[in-house]
Every structure is written in C-alpha cells, then in structure tokens.
Amino acid sequence: MADMDTEGAAARRDLAVRAAVEQGLVGGADTAEPLTCLLDTAGIRASAAALTGAFAAALPPGTPVLHAFAVKAAPLVPVLRLLADAGLGCEVASPGELALARAAGVPAGRTVLDSPAKTVAELREALELGIALNADNPQELARLDALVGRAPASTAAPVGLRINPQTGAGAIDALSTATATSKFGFALCDPGAREWLVRACLDRPWLTRLHIHSGSQGVPLALIAEGVRELHALAEEINAAAGRRRIDTLDIGGGLPVNFASDEATPTFAQYVAALREAVPALFDGSYGLVTEFGRSLLAKHGLVLARVEYTKTSGSRPIALTHAGVQVATRTAYAPAAWPVRILPYDAKGTPRTGDPVAQDIAGPACFAGDLLAAARELPRIAPGDLIGVPDTGAYFFTAHYGYNSLPRPAVHGFTVTDSGEVRFRLVRPAQDVSEIVSEAGGDLRDALL
C-alpha cells in the first residue's frame, strides 16, 4: 500500500468529517443523510504512485509493466478513471466489471480478464477486443483452442495460464488462493501436472503468459514471494524446453495485506518489492514483462464510513450505540468479526473527534439480526445520540461492494480533496440509492407476474 504520510492522511480525514457535517452530507436527524462514505483522492493517488514507483525503481528501464487495479475491490467508475489517470489499468473478473472498466475509458490493452468460470461468449469477446486473459483450467483451455484461430489477427490478445503453486494458506482460509485444493488455476504440484503444463505451452504458440495470485489478506510477504518464485521457475522451464522465450510475461497478481489496526500503512509496496527481489532476484532482470493486480492495498486506507448514531441504550449493563452502518457496508466484519475487525473513530455531532474516559460499548448496525455489529465491547469515549462514528480503512471491499440486507439502500460515496488553505471539496462518486430504485430492482414493475 502507499508509503504515505500517515499524519497528513489522518488530518485530512478529520477535516473531511467536519466538512461533511457542515456541508450537510451527513449528520442531523432531519436535515442530512444518516450514512455517507468518503474517499481521499490524494491518498489514492499516493498509493498508485507508491506502487508504480516501487517497481520502476527495481526494474531496468523499458521493462514492460502493467499495474492492473482489481476492480472487485472498488467497482466505482470514477475511481477506475482516477486510477487510470494515475497510470493503472484494470483487472476484471466478470462482464459487469469489464463494462465498468470500459465505461471508465480503460483501453482493452490495459485490461486483464481473470475468472474461474468464463463463458464462451466472455472468452470470445476478450479475444476480439484484445483483452489479456488467463485460462483457469484444462476445459477452458480446450475452449480457447477452438476460439483462438477465429479471433481477428489484429487484436493479438495475450493469453496465459493461471497457476496454483499450492504453497499453502494464510491466516484467513476463505481468502487463501494457493492451497492444495484451491478452486483457482492449474494445480502445479499434483502428479504429472508440471509436465502437462510445459507440454500445453509448447503445443500452443499463442500461450505467452503465466499468472499467479498467491497473496491476499492474512498471507505474509514470504509466502506470497514463494508463489511468485514457483511461477518464475515454471516459466524458465517452459522457455528452456522450447529453446527460446515462449513465455514473455509474468502476471504476479496482487494480494498485499492491509494493516487494519492503525493508520500506519504497512506493509508498503517497497517492502513487497524487496521481498520479491530477495526471493526471486531474476524477476527484476528485465527478462519478463510484469503484470500486477492489486486492489485492497491501493484503496483500503483511503475510505471512511461515516454514520450517525441514532440511539444509545444499555442491555445487560452493556452500553450499545445504534448506528446506520452495519452489515450492508461492512459485510465481512458482521459475519466474520475475528477475521475482519475494524476501528471505530467517534466524533461529536459537529464532526469533532470525541475525547473522554473509555467505556466498553457495542457499535451496532441497523440490520435485523443480532450479529450486525461493527464492534463488541470496544473501549471508546462515551457515545451519545446524534454523534457520528467513523470506520476507517474501508475504501476497498466495504462500502464499495454494498450488501442489500433488509433492502437497506446503498449510501452515497463522495471523493474529497483538501486545498492548501484547508478547504475540503467534495465530488459525488456514487449517489445514494433511492427507495424507488430498491422497489424497481425487486420487481416492482412486475408485481402481478405470479398471479
């Protein structure tokens, strides 16, 4: 993630909270929204610069590199446009994500398609548009055998194989993609697999890439680097068997973990590159073009959920703050709180950080199930009705990927910048969802369809 100015980012955040209240984006019970979400555009640009700079400093000049943002982490067109302006492309995993990337103006040549369940139509479209794609399994490869010869020669879509190095799990099983039984990619260590993969590439001159994604939240840098080392070794083996450089690009995925415990942005992209250079020094000799697919590490630290406290109560002597932020914007936290804890930043009704003696309190969301909690028995200054709670580090996979429990509406998302004079300027990224839109999505125009 960004080698960023932590104090500066925190100061911008507090300025943005106060300005959001003053400008009526969130707050008062009768005059403002009870929930809104903020993105720090300066922080996002800093993350993008840290990523591109870390690799540029380690690679020979002229080495082809594409940093493709994982759209699933923040599927918002203005965000993709901002990242494209900062030099990044897009990694997509569905027709919807591809449509978002195209709407943001990201060229086909700076787009990568990864998915374990691509349809024939999706494969054909990628080949015709010239979008790089990585085949996930032998059956998909067989489909490509039938399609590649029919694609227009002018597109020259790069095609690769996704490899599962089977190097093991991290701390969160559900996010570990390089286990022995992972659903992703060609298993590298299964009996006969390596020989089969070498032959598959030798038989198909249009296979020019290998892809891996061994990192994710909870996976240490050393384990991520081990997977990349295995990918590089396989590429070298294929090229040696071919007698020339058949594999010319390595897509090393993303998955740099994020620190959710404090404002500190660690590990950094520079530390990630250092770990790779130690484990796979030849990766940086310019022999291969590189593709990366980072998502969470680019956006997480630059997002903030900001919700009004509607009521406070006590139950079994436990103080509880009932807010408008819960499972709909922090789904993983509600269902797996041990794996996805979040920080809570309390503000008063004017957007000033709350101070005072800490009291153990539950921070509850609005959904109708008992587990809809952002925090349990969290030591915080005493929270009162009308206060605001901020949930930082939520710029990826939280409010950007809304969950429609209880038909709760999607909150508005605003990007913000802070001028040298301290003025906060907001730009709407995604409007708040109207209840009429919820009715329409739920078949409101088809109400008599089952009669």
C-alpha positions as CSV (number, residue, x, y, z in Angstrom):
1,M,0.0,0.0,0.0
2,A,1.1,3.6,-0.1
3,D,4.3,4.7,1.5
4,M,2.1,7.6,2.6
5,D,2.2,10.5,5.1
6,T,0.1,8.8,7.8
7,E,-0.3,12.0,9.9
8,G,-1.3,14.0,6.8
9,A,-3.9,11.4,5.9
10,A,-5.4,11.4,9.4
11,A,-5.5,15.2,9.4
12,R,-7.3,15.2,6.0
13,R,-9.8,12.7,7.3
14,D,-10.7,14.8,10.3
15,L,-11.1,17.9,8.2
16,A,-13.3,15.9,5.8
17,V,-15.6,14.7,8.6
18,R,-16.2,18.2,9.9
19,A,-16.7,19.5,6.4
20,A,-19.2,16.7,5.6
21,V,-21.3,17.8,8.6
22,E,-21.0,21.4,7.8
23,Q,-22.0,20.9,4.1
24,G,-24.9,18.6,5.0
25,L,-23.6,15.4,3.6
26,V,-24.2,13.5,6.9
27,G,-25.4,14.3,10.4
28,G,-28.6,16.0,11.7
29,A,-31.6,13.8,12.1
30,D,-33.9,16.0,10.0
31,T,-31.5,17.7,7.5
32,A,-28.9,15.3,6.4
33,E,-28.2,11.7,5.4
34,P,-27.6,9.3,8.3
35,L,-24.8,7.5,6.4
36,T,-22.3,8.5,3.8
37,C,-18.9,7.3,2.7
38,L,-15.8,9.2,1.8
39,L,-12.7,8.6,-0.4
40,D,-9.5,10.6,0.0
41,T,-8.4,11.2,-3.6
42,A,-4.9,12.5,-2.6
43,G,-4.4,9.2,-0.7
44,I,-5.5,7.1,-3.6
45,R,-3.0,8.9,-5.9
46,A,-0.3,8.5,-3.3
47,S,-0.9,4.7,-3.3
48,A,-0.8,4.5,-7.1
49,A,2.5,6.5,-7.1
50,A,4.0,4.2,-4.4
51,L,3.1,1.1,-6.4
52,T,4.4,2.3,-9.8
53,G,7.5,3.9,-8.2
54,A,8.5,0.8,-6.2
55,F,8.6,-1.4,-9.4
56,A,10.1,1.3,-11.6
57,A,13.0,1.7,-9.1
58,A,13.7,-2.1,-9.2
59,L,13.4,-2.8,-12.9
60,P,15.6,-2.0,-15.9
61,P,14.3,1.0,-17.9
62,G,11.9,-0.1,-20.6
63,T,10.7,-3.2,-18.9
64,P,7.0,-3.7,-19.8
65,V,4.9,-3.3,-16.7
66,L,1.1,-3.1,-16.4
67,H,-0.3,-2.4,-12.9
68,A,-4.0,-3.5,-13.3
69,F,-6.3,-2.5,-10.4
70,A,-8.5,-5.3,-9.2
71,V,-12.0,-3.8,-10.0
72,K,-13.7,-6.1,-7.5
73,A,-12.1,-4.1,-4.7
74,A,-13.8,-0.8,-5.6
75,P,-16.2,-1.2,-8.6
76,L,-16.8,2.5,-9.0
77,V,-16.3,4.1,-12.4
78,P,-14.9,7.4,-11.1
79,V,-12.3,5.5,-9.0
80,L,-11.3,3.5,-12.0
81,R,-10.9,6.7,-14.0
82,L,-8.8,8.3,-11.3
83,L,-6.5,5.2,-11.2
84,A,-6.3,5.2,-15.0
85,D,-5.2,8.8,-14.9
86,A,-2.5,7.7,-12.3
87,G,-1.2,5.1,-14.8
88,L,-3.1,2.0,-13.8
89,G,-5.2,-0.4,-15.9
90,C,-7.9,-2.8,-14.7
91,E,-8.2,-6.5,-13.8
92,V,-11.7,-7.7,-14.3
93,A,-13.5,-10.9,-13.3
94,S,-17.0,-10.6,-14.8
95,P,-18.8,-8.9,-17.7
96,G,-20.0,-6.3,-15.2
97,E,-16.5,-5.4,-14.1
98,L,-15.4,-5.3,-17.8
99,A,-18.3,-2.9,-18.5
100,L,-17.2,-0.7,-15.6
101,A,-13.6,-0.6,-16.9
102,R,-14.7,0.3,-20.4
103,A,-17.0,3.0,-19.0
104,A,-14.0,4.5,-17.2
105,G,-12.2,4.6,-20.5
106,V,-9.6,2.0,-19.7
107,P,-8.2,0.6,-23.0
108,A,-8.5,-3.1,-23.9
109,G,-4.7,-3.3,-24.0
110,R,-4.6,-2.2,-20.3
111,T,-7.2,-4.7,-19.2
112,V,-6.8,-8.3,-17.9
113,L,-9.7,-10.8,-17.6
114,D,-9.4,-13.4,-14.8
115,S,-12.3,-15.6,-13.7
116,P,-12.6,-19.3,-12.9
117,A,-15.9,-19.5,-14.8
118,K,-15.6,-17.6,-18.1
119,T,-18.3,-18.4,-20.7
120,V,-17.5,-19.0,-24.3
121,A,-19.0,-15.5,-25.0
122,E,-16.7,-13.9,-22.5
123,L,-13.7,-15.6,-24.0
124,R,-14.7,-14.7,-27.5
125,E,-15.2,-11.0,-26.5
126,A,-11.8,-10.8,-24.8
127,L,-10.1,-12.3,-27.8
128,E,-11.9,-10.0,-30.2
129,L,-11.2,-6.9,-28.1
130,G,-7.6,-7.7,-27.4
131,I,-8.0,-8.1,-23.7
132,A,-5.4,-10.2,-21.9
133,L,-6.9,-13.3,-20.3
134,N,-5.7,-16.1,-18.2
135,A,-7.1,-19.6,-18.6
136,D,-8.1,-21.3,-15.4
137,N,-8.3,-25.0,-16.2
138,P,-7.9,-27.6,-19.0
139,Q,-11.6,-27.3,-20.1
140,E,-11.2,-23.6,-20.6
141,L,-8.0,-24.1,-22.5
142,A,-9.9,-26.5,-24.8
143,R,-12.5,-23.8,-25.5
144,L,-9.6,-21.4,-26.3
145,D,-8.2,-24.0,-28.7
146,A,-11.4,-23.7,-30.7
147,L,-11.6,-19.9,-30.5
148,V,-8.1,-18.5,-30.9
149,G,-7.8,-19.3,-34.6
150,R,-11.1,-17.5,-35.3
151,A,-10.2,-14.3,-33.5
152,P,-9.2,-11.3,-35.7
153,A,-5.4,-11.3,-36.1
154,S,-5.3,-7.6,-35.4
155,T,-6.4,-8.0,-31.8
156,A,-3.5,-10.1,-30.6
157,A,-5.0,-10.7,-27.2
158,P,-2.3,-12.0,-24.8
159,V,-3.3,-15.4,-23.4
160,G,-1.9,-17.1,-20.3
161,L,-2.4,-19.9,-17.8
162,R,-3.3,-19.3,-14.2
163,I,-1.1,-21.4,-12.0
164,N,-1.9,-22.5,-8.4
165,P,1.6,-23.0,-6.8
166,Q,-0.1,-24.9,-3.9
167,T,2.2,-23.1,-1.5
168,G,-0.3,-23.0,1.4
169,A,-2.8,-20.9,3.3
170,G,-2.6,-17.7,5.1
171,A,-4.4,-16.7,8.3
172,I,-7.9,-16.4,6.5
173,D,-8.8,-19.7,4.9
174,A,-11.6,-18.2,2.8
175,L,-9.1,-15.8,1.1
176,S,-6.2,-18.2,0.6
177,T,-6.0,-18.9,-3.1
178,A,-2.8,-21.1,-3.2
179,T,-3.9,-24.0,-1.1
180,A,-3.6,-27.7,-2.2
181,T,-7.3,-27.7,-3.0
182,S,-7.9,-24.2,-4.2
183,K,-10.6,-23.7,-6.8
184,F,-8.3,-21.4,-8.8
185,G,-5.9,-22.3,-11.6
186,F,-3.9,-25.3,-12.7
187,A,-2.5,-27.1,-9.7
188,L,1.2,-27.1,-10.1
189,C,2.2,-29.9,-7.6
190,D,-0.4,-32.5,-8.5
191,P,1.1,-35.7,-10.0
192,G,2.1,-35.1,-13.6
193,A,0.8,-31.5,-13.6
194,R,4.1,-29.8,-14.2
195,E,5.0,-31.9,-17.3
196,W,1.4,-31.4,-18.6
197,L,1.7,-27.6,-18.3
198,V,5.1,-27.5,-20.1
199,R,3.6,-29.6,-23.0
200,A,0.5,-27.4,-23.1
201,C,2.6,-24.3,-23.6
202,L,4.9,-26.0,-26.2
203,D,1.9,-27.1,-28.2
204,R,0.3,-23.6,-28.2
205,P,2.5,-20.8,-29.5
206,W,-0.2,-18.3,-28.5
207,L,0.3,-19.1,-24.8
208,T,2.8,-16.4,-23.8
209,R,2.0,-15.7,-20.2
210,L,1.8,-17.3,-16.8
211,H,-0.4,-15.9,-14.0
212,I,-0.5,-16.4,-10.2
213,H,-2.4,-14.9,-7.4
214,S,-0.9,-16.3,-4.2
215,G,-1.4,-13.2,-1.9
216,S,-4.3,-11.9,0.0
217,Q,-5.3,-10.5,3.4
218,G,-3.6,-12.7,6.1
219,V,-0.9,-14.0,3.8
220,P,2.6,-13.0,4.8
221,L,5.1,-11.5,2.3
222,A,7.4,-14.5,2.4
223,L,4.6,-16.8,1.4
224,I,3.4,-14.5,-1.4
225,A,7.0,-14.4,-2.7
226,E,7.3,-18.2,-2.6
227,G,4.4,-18.5,-5.0
228,V,6.0,-15.9,-7.4
229,R,9.3,-17.8,-7.2
230,E,7.5,-21.0,-8.3
231,L,5.8,-19.1,-11.2
232,H,9.2,-17.8,-12.4
233,A,10.7,-21.3,-12.2
234,L,8.0,-22.7,-14.3
235,A,8.4,-20.0,-17.0
236,E,12.1,-20.7,-17.1
237,E,11.4,-24.4,-17.5
238,I,9.0,-23.8,-20.4
239,N,11.3,-21.5,-22.2
240,A,14.2,-23.9,-21.8
241,A,12.1,-26.7,-23.2
242,A,11.1,-24.5,-26.2
243,G,14.6,-23.4,-26.8
244,R,13.5,-19.8,-26.9
245,R,11.4,-17.3,-24.9
246,R,7.9,-18.5,-25.4
247,I,6.7,-17.1,-22.0
248,D,7.4,-13.4,-22.1
249,T,5.1,-12.0,-19.4
250,L,4.5,-13.0,-15.8
251,D,1.3,-11.8,-14.1
252,I,2.1,-12.0,-10.4
253,G,-1.3,-10.9,-9.1
254,G,-1.8,-8.8,-6.0
255,G,-3.0,-9.5,-2.5
256,L,-0.7,-7.3,-0.5
257,P,-2.2,-7.3,3.1
258,V,-3.5,-4.2,4.7
259,N,-3.0,-3.1,8.3
260,F,-6.4,-2.5,9.8
261,A,-5.1,-1.9,13.4
262,S,-3.9,1.6,13.0
263,D,-3.4,4.5,10.5
264,E,0.1,3.1,9.6
265,A,0.2,1.9,6.0
266,T,2.2,-1.4,6.2
267,P,3.5,-3.4,4.5
268,T,4.4,-1.0,1.8
269,F,4.8,-1.6,-1.9
270,A,8.5,-1.0,-1.5
271,Q,8.7,-3.7,1.2
272,Y,6.7,-6.1,-1.2
273,V,9.2,-5.4,-4.0
274,A,12.1,-6.0,-1.6
275,A,10.7,-9.4,-0.5
276,L,10.3,-10.4,-4.2
277,R,13.9,-9.3,-5.0
278,E,15.2,-11.4,-2.2
279,A,13.2,-14.5,-3.1
280,V,13.3,-14.2,-7.0
281,P,16.1,-11.8,-8.0
282,A,15.8,-12.8,-11.6
283,L,12.3,-11.5,-11.7
284,F,13.8,-8.0,-11.9
285,D,16.4,-8.5,-14.6
286,G,14.1,-7.4,-17.4
287,S,13.7,-10.8,-19.0
288,Y,9.9,-10.8,-18.5
289,G,7.2,-8.2,-18.7
290,L,5.3,-7.9,-15.5
291,V,1.6,-7.5,-14.6
292,T,0.3,-6.8,-11.1
293,E,-3.3,-6.9,-9.8
294,F,-3.5,-5.0,-6.6
295,G,-6.9,-3.9,-5.1
296,R,-7.3,-3.7,-1.4
297,S,-3.8,-2.3,-0.8
298,L,-4.4,0.6,-3.2
299,L,-7.8,1.7,-1.8
300,A,-8.5,0.4,1.7
301,K,-6.7,3.1,3.7
302,H,-8.4,5.9,1.8
303,G,-12.0,5.1,2.6
304,L,-14.2,6.2,5.5
305,V,-17.7,5.1,6.5
306,L,-19.4,8.0,8.4
307,A,-22.7,7.2,10.2
308,R,-25.0,9.0,12.6
309,V,-25.7,7.4,16.0
310,E,-29.5,7.2,16.1
311,Y,-29.9,5.9,19.6
312,T,-28.0,4.6,22.6
313,K,-29.2,2.1,25.1
314,T,-28.0,-0.3,27.8
315,S,-28.7,-4.0,27.8
316,G,-27.3,-6.3,30.5
317,S,-25.2,-3.4,31.7
318,R,-23.6,-3.1,28.2
319,P,-23.9,0.3,26.5
320,I,-24.9,0.0,22.9
321,A,-24.8,2.6,20.1
322,L,-27.3,2.0,17.3
323,T,-25.9,3.4,14.1
324,H,-26.8,3.4,10.4
325,A,-23.6,1.5,9.4
326,G,-23.6,-2.3,9.6
327,V,-23.6,-5.4,7.5
328,Q,-24.6,-3.5,4.4
329,V,-21.3,-1.6,4.3
330,A,-19.1,-4.0,6.4
331,T,-20.4,-7.4,5.4
332,R,-17.3,-9.4,6.3
333,T,-17.0,-7.7,9.7
334,A,-20.5,-8.6,10.6
335,Y,-20.2,-12.3,9.6
336,A,-16.5,-12.9,10.5
337,P,-15.6,-10.3,13.1
338,A,-12.4,-12.1,14.2
339,A,-11.0,-12.1,10.7
340,W,-12.2,-8.6,9.8
341,P,-12.1,-6.3,12.8
342,V,-12.5,-2.5,12.1
343,R,-11.5,0.5,14.1
344,I,-14.2,2.9,15.3
345,L,-13.5,6.7,15.4
346,P,-16.1,8.6,17.5
347,Y,-17.0,12.2,16.6
348,D,-19.5,14.5,18.1
349,A,-22.4,15.9,16.2
350,K,-20.3,18.7,14.8
351,G,-17.7,16.3,13.4
352,T,-15.1,16.9,16.1
353,P,-13.2,13.9,17.5
354,R,-14.7,12.7,20.8
355,T,-12.5,12.5,23.8
356,G,-13.1,11.3,27.3
357,D,-12.6,8.2,29.5
358,P,-13.1,5.0,27.6
359,V,-16.1,2.9,28.2
360,A,-16.7,-0.6,26.7
361,Q,-19.5,-0.2,24.2
362,D,-21.1,-2.2,21.3
363,I,-21.3,-0.4,18.0
364,A,-24.4,-1.9,16.3
365,G,-25.8,-1.5,12.8
366,P,-29.4,-1.2,11.6
367,A,-30.0,-4.7,10.2
368,C,-32.4,-7.1,11.8
369,F,-30.0,-9.8,13.1
370,A,-28.0,-10.0,16.3
371,G,-24.6,-10.2,14.6
372,D,-24.9,-6.9,12.9
373,L,-22.1,-5.3,15.0
374,L,-19.2,-3.3,13.9
375,A,-17.5,-3.7,17.3
376,A,-18.3,-5.5,20.6
377,A,-17.3,-4.2,24.0
378,R,-15.0,-1.7,22.3
379,E,-13.3,0.8,24.7
380,L,-14.3,4.2,23.4
381,P,-15.3,7.6,24.8
382,R,-19.0,7.5,25.8
383,I,-21.1,7.9,22.6
384,A,-24.3,9.9,22.6
385,P,-27.3,10.1,20.2
386,G,-26.5,12.4,17.3
387,D,-22.8,11.6,17.4
388,L,-21.0,10.2,14.4
389,I,-18.9,7.1,14.1
390,G,-16.2,6.8,11.5
391,V,-15.0,3.5,10.2
392,P,-11.6,4.0,8.5
393,D,-9.7,1.7,6.1
394,T,-13.0,0.9,4.3
395,G,-12.1,2.1,0.8
396,A,-12.0,-1.5,-0.6
397,Y,-14.5,-4.3,-0.3
398,F,-16.6,-2.5,2.3
399,F,-19.0,0.3,1.2
400,T,-17.8,-0.1,-2.4
401,A,-19.4,-3.5,-2.5
402,H,-22.8,-3.0,-1.0
403,Y,-24.8,-5.9,0.5
404,G,-28.6,-5.4,0.3
405,Y,-29.7,-7.0,3.6
406,N,-33.1,-5.7,4.8
407,S,-33.2,-3.7,1.5
408,L,-31.0,-1.1,3.1
409,P,-30.1,1.5,0.4
410,R,-26.6,2.0,-1.0
411,P,-25.1,5.0,0.7
412,A,-23.7,7.9,-1.3
413,V,-19.9,8.0,-1.9
414,H,-18.0,11.2,-2.1
415,G,-14.4,11.8,-3.1
416,F,-12.7,14.7,-1.3
417,T,-9.7,16.9,-1.7
418,V,-8.2,19.3,0.8
419,T,-6.7,22.6,-0.5
420,D,-3.6,24.2,0.8
421,S,-5.8,26.5,2.8
422,G,-7.6,23.7,4.4
423,E,-10.8,23.9,2.4
424,V,-12.5,20.5,1.8
425,R,-14.1,20.0,-1.6
426,F,-16.4,17.0,-2.3
427,R,-17.2,15.3,-5.5
428,L,-20.0,12.8,-5.8
429,V,-18.7,9.4,-6.9
430,R,-21.9,7.4,-6.4
431,P,-25.3,8.8,-5.5
432,A,-27.3,7.4,-2.6
433,Q,-29.8,4.8,-3.7
434,D,-33.5,6.0,-3.7
435,V,-36.1,3.6,-2.3
436,S,-37.8,3.7,-5.7
437,E,-34.7,2.1,-7.1
438,I,-34.9,-0.7,-4.5
439,V,-38.5,-1.3,-5.5
440,S,-37.6,-1.5,-9.1
441,E,-34.7,-3.9,-8.5
442,A,-37.1,-6.1,-6.5
443,G,-39.5,-6.5,-9.4
444,G,-41.8,-3.6,-8.6
445,D,-42.8,-3.2,-12.2
446,L,-43.7,-6.9,-12.3
447,R,-45.9,-7.1,-9.2
448,D,-48.6,-9.2,-10.9
449,A,-46.2,-11.6,-12.6
450,L,-47.0,-14.5,-10.3
451,L,-50.8,-14.1,-10.1
